[in-house]
Amino acid sequence: MKQLLKGARLIDPSQKIDDYMDLLIENGKISACEKHIPTPQGTAVRDLSGLIVVPGLIDMHTHLREPGHEYKEIIATGCAAAVAGGFTSIACMPNTAPVNDNRGITEFILRKAAEANLANVYPIGAISMASEGKQMTEFWDLREAGVVALSDDGRPVMDAALMRRAMEYAHSLNLPVIDHCEDKNLSGAGLMHEGFYSTILGMPGIPAIAEEVMVERDILIAEYTRTRIHIAHVSTEGSVRLIRNAKKRGIQVTAETAPHYFTLTDESLQGYDTNFKVSPPLRSAADVTAVKQGLTDGTLDVIACDHAPHGRTDKEVEFEYASNGISGLETSLGLSLRLISEGILTWPQLVAKMSLHPARILNVPKGTLAPGADAD
């Protein structure tokens, strides 16, 4: 089947294209991308005047909850949320039950995604068995089964020696390590960002340095081992500064932030609304400003929504007992468009952070409208 998309503004950072162009699709592949394409016989023509065509968005930080937490989300509903939000590909974190620390779970996820037949699903495998931070998983076996990255997600790797070995082994397999940066000794029993609002609300705080200490530790390990690291959901001014300085030194570090870290602050918690309880926590207005600056200057490579759905029983409880997490696949693009209206990013920069850069970091053949590419 052939389709010709005409009249749209086409934005493809991989080819440095931002222009009104035609796009020809044949058998699910991009066939041509040119100013004016004659209509081949038997081709369905779609007039997209007034619309924008971009490579399918990629979210590299999604929680699909299946297996084990099906009352929160299943793979099929997660994929439905993804395509509703413009995401044609998602990478799912391993914090399922059981944890995705072996071939069987990875294959289960891929099978369920194929049955849903909505979005491309790329599993992320655990760094350590059961994400307990004690014994490394079988990286080779996980990669062979289909994982595209390694992470213990919300459970930080507190053992620096294990993180060093993980970076070295992952590097040999060309797998990125995605790093949740949190020193649990510093965050302790904190419930929200440590600052003015935690004080007036009487809630134990999580200091910014709980994130920043681990960011610096793992940047130094990456520098020492000459391997790469990807910092997940950056939320503080200090983390942005550390990553910016590391990039200037030539260290192989990439980083992401999420929409709630550039649209919300800890002021939102004044009503004790558990919907705003996330990890890392919502930070101060100064941190939000720094995150936006990091997006503008390229310190932060990716916008990932950190989609983390929960059941009512996880959220409609006292703040102390509520689960961390906020759903984001269907709102991520809409919230991120604010960055364009505010002059923080241009359209091509936004598309790169939500499509091209995630594809390159995860080493997946997506994020482009070049001839021969999948027509996502």
NORHU-V153194 format. One record per residue. N is the residue number from 0. RES is the residue in one small letter. SS is DSSP state (helix for helix, strand for strand, loop for the rest). PSI is psi as a letter, one per 30 degrees, with the letter a starting at -180 (999 if undefined). Layout:
# NORHU-V153194
[[N;RES;SS;PSI] [N;RES;SS;PSI]]
This chain:
# NORHU-V153194
[[0;m;loop;k] [1;k;strand;k] [2;q;strand;k] [3;l;strand;j] [4;l;strand;k] [5;k;strand;l] [6;g;loop;f] [7;a;loop;l] [8;r;strand;j] [9;l;strand;k] [10;i;strand;j] [11;d;strand;j] [12;p;helix;f] [13;s;helix;f] [14;q;helix;g] [15;k;loop;h] [16;i;strand;k] [17;d;strand;i] [18;d;strand;l] [19;y;strand;j] [20;m;loop;l] [21;d;strand;l] [22;l;strand;k] [23;l;strand;k] [24;i;strand;k] [25;e;strand;k] [26;n;loop;h] [27;g;loop;g] [28;k;strand;l] [29;i;strand;k] [30;s;strand;e] [31;a;strand;l] [32;c;strand;j] [33;e;strand;l] [34;k;loop;e] [35;h;loop;j] [36;i;loop;k] [37;p;loop;k] [38;t;loop;j] [39;p;loop;l] [40;q;loop;k] [41;g;loop;g] [42;t;strand;k] [43;a;strand;k] [44;v;strand;k] [45;r;strand;j] [46;d;strand;j] [47;l;loop;h] [48;s;loop;k] [49;g;loop;f] [50;l;loop;l] [51;i;strand;k] [52;v;strand;k] [53;v;strand;l] [54;p;loop;k] [55;g;loop;k] [56;l;strand;l] [57;i;strand;k] [58;d;strand;j] [59;m;strand;g] [60;h;strand;i] [61;t;strand;k] [62;h;loop;j] [63;l;loop;f] [64;r;loop;f] [65;e;loop;k] [66;p;loop;l] [67;g;loop;e] [68;h;loop;h] [69;e;loop;f] [70;y;loop;f] [71;k;loop;e] [72;e;loop;k] [73;i;loop;l] [74;i;helix;e] [75;a;helix;e] [76;t;helix;e] [77;g;helix;e] [78;c;helix;e] [79;a;helix;e] [80;a;helix;e] [81;a;helix;e] [82;v;helix;f] [83;a;helix;f] [84;g;loop;g] [85;g;loop;g] [86;f;strand;k] [87;t;strand;f] [88;s;strand;k] [89;i;strand;k] [90;a;strand;k] [91;c;strand;k] [92;m;loop;l] [93;p;loop;g] [94;n;loop;h] [95;t;loop;a] [96;a;loop;j] [97;p;loop;l] [98;v;loop;k] [99;n;loop;i] [100;d;loop;g] [101;n;loop;l] [102;r;helix;e] [103;g;helix;e] [104;i;helix;e] [105;t;helix;e] [106;e;helix;e] [107;f;helix;e] [108;i;helix;e] [109;l;helix;e] [110;r;helix;e] [111;k;helix;e] [112;a;helix;e] [113;a;helix;e] [114;e;helix;e] [115;a;helix;e] [116;n;loop;h] [117;l;loop;d] [118;a;loop;l] [119;n;strand;k] [120;v;strand;k] [121;y;strand;j] [122;p;strand;k] [123;i;strand;k] [124;g;strand;l] [125;a;loop;k] [126;i;loop;e] [127;s;strand;l] [128;m;helix;k] [129;a;helix;g] [130;s;helix;h] [131;e;loop;f] [132;g;loop;g] [133;k;loop;e] [134;q;loop;k] [135;m;strand;k] [136;t;loop;l] [137;e;loop;j] [138;f;helix;e] [139;w;helix;e] [140;d;helix;e] [141;l;helix;e] [142;r;helix;e] [143;e;helix;e] [144;a;helix;f] [145;g;loop;g] [146;v;loop;l] [147;v;loop;f] [148;a;strand;l] [149;l;strand;k] [150;s;loop;k] [151;d;loop;g] [152;d;loop;b] [153;g;loop;f] [154;r;loop;j] [155;p;loop;k] [156;v;loop;j] [157;m;loop;f] [158;d;loop;j] [159;a;helix;e] [160;a;helix;e] [161;l;helix;e] [162;m;helix;e] [163;r;helix;e] [164;r;helix;e] [165;a;helix;e] [166;m;helix;e] [167;e;helix;e] [168;y;helix;e] [169;a;helix;e] [170;h;helix;e] [171;s;helix;f] [172;l;loop;g] [173;n;loop;h] [174;l;loop;k] [175;p;strand;k] [176;v;strand;k] [177;i;strand;k] [178;d;strand;j] [179;h;loop;j] [180;c;loop;j] [181;e;loop;k] [182;d;loop;j] [183;k;helix;f] [184;n;helix;f] [185;l;helix;e] [186;s;helix;e] [187;g;loop;b] [188;a;loop;g] [189;g;loop;k] [190;l;loop;f] [191;m;strand;l] [192;h;strand;k] [193;e;loop;j] [194;g;loop;a] [195;f;helix;e] [196;y;helix;e] [197;s;helix;e] [198;t;helix;e] [199;i;helix;f] [200;l;helix;f] [201;g;loop;g] [202;m;loop;k] [203;p;loop;k] [204;g;strand;l] [205;i;strand;j] [206;p;loop;l] [207;a;loop;e] [208;i;helix;f] [209;a;helix;e] [210;e;helix;e] [211;e;helix;e] [212;v;helix;e] [213;m;helix;e] [214;v;helix;e] [215;e;helix;e] [216;r;helix;e] [217;d;helix;f] [218;i;helix;e] [219;l;helix;e] [220;i;helix;e] [221;a;helix;e] [222;e;helix;e] [223;y;helix;e] [224;t;helix;f] [225;r;loop;h] [226;t;loop;a] [227;r;loop;l] [228;i;strand;k] [229;h;strand;k] [230;i;strand;k] [231;a;loop;l] [232;h;loop;i] [233;v;loop;k] [234;s;loop;f] [235;t;loop;l] [236;e;helix;e] [237;g;helix;e] [238;s;helix;e] [239;v;helix;e] [240;r;helix;e] [241;l;helix;e] [242;i;helix;e] [243;r;helix;e] [244;n;helix;e] [245;a;helix;e] [246;k;helix;e] [247;k;helix;f] [248;r;loop;f] [249;g;loop;g] [250;i;loop;k] [251;q;loop;i] [252;v;strand;k] [253;t;strand;l] [254;a;strand;l] [255;e;strand;l] [256;t;strand;l] [257;a;loop;l] [258;p;loop;e] [259;h;helix;f] [260;y;helix;f] [261;f;helix;g] [262;t;helix;f] [263;l;loop;l] [264;t;loop;l] [265;d;helix;f] [266;e;helix;f] [267;s;helix;f] [268;l;helix;g] [269;q;helix;f] [270;g;helix;g] [271;y;loop;h] [272;d;loop;j] [273;t;helix;f] [274;n;helix;f] [275;f;helix;g] [276;k;loop;j] [277;v;loop;l] [278;s;loop;k] [279;p;loop;l] [280;p;loop;l] [281;l;loop;k] [282;r;loop;a] [283;s;loop;l] [284;a;helix;e] [285;a;helix;e] [286;d;helix;e] [287;v;helix;e] [288;t;helix;e] [289;a;helix;e] [290;v;helix;e] [291;k;helix;e] [292;q;helix;e] [293;g;helix;e] [294;l;helix;e] [295;t;helix;e] [296;d;loop;g] [297;g;loop;g] [298;t;loop;e] [299;l;loop;j] [300;d;loop;f] [301;v;strand;k] [302;i;strand;j] [303;a;loop;k] [304;c;loop;f] [305;d;loop;h] [306;h;strand;j] [307;a;loop;i] [308;p;loop;l] [309;h;loop;l] [310;g;loop;l] [311;r;helix;e] [312;t;helix;f] [313;d;helix;f] [314;k;helix;e] [315;e;loop;h] [316;v;loop;l] [317;e;loop;k] [318;f;helix;e] [319;e;helix;e] [320;y;helix;f] [321;a;loop;k] [322;s;loop;k] [323;n;loop;k] [324;g;loop;l] [325;i;strand;k] [326;s;loop;k] [327;g;loop;f] [328;l;loop;e] [329;e;loop;f] [330;t;loop;f] [331;s;helix;e] [332;l;helix;e] [333;g;helix;e] [334;l;helix;e] [335;s;helix;f] [336;l;loop;f] [337;r;helix;e] [338;l;helix;e] [339;i;helix;e] [340;s;helix;f] [341;e;loop;f] [342;g;loop;g] [343;i;loop;e] [344;l;loop;l] [345;t;loop;l] [346;w;helix;e] [347;p;helix;e] [348;q;helix;e] [349;l;helix;e] [350;v;helix;e] [351;a;helix;e] [352;k;helix;f] [353;m;helix;g] [354;s;helix;d] [355;l;helix;e] [356;h;helix;e] [357;p;helix;e] [358;a;helix;e] [359;r;helix;e] [360;i;helix;e] [361;l;helix;f] [362;n;loop;h] [363;v;loop;k] [364;p;loop;i] [365;k;loop;a] [366;g;loop;g] [367;t;loop;l] [368;l;loop;g] [369;a;loop;k] [370;p;loop;k] [371;g;loop;f] [372;a;loop;l] [373;d;strand;k] [374;a;loop;i] [375;d;loop;999]]
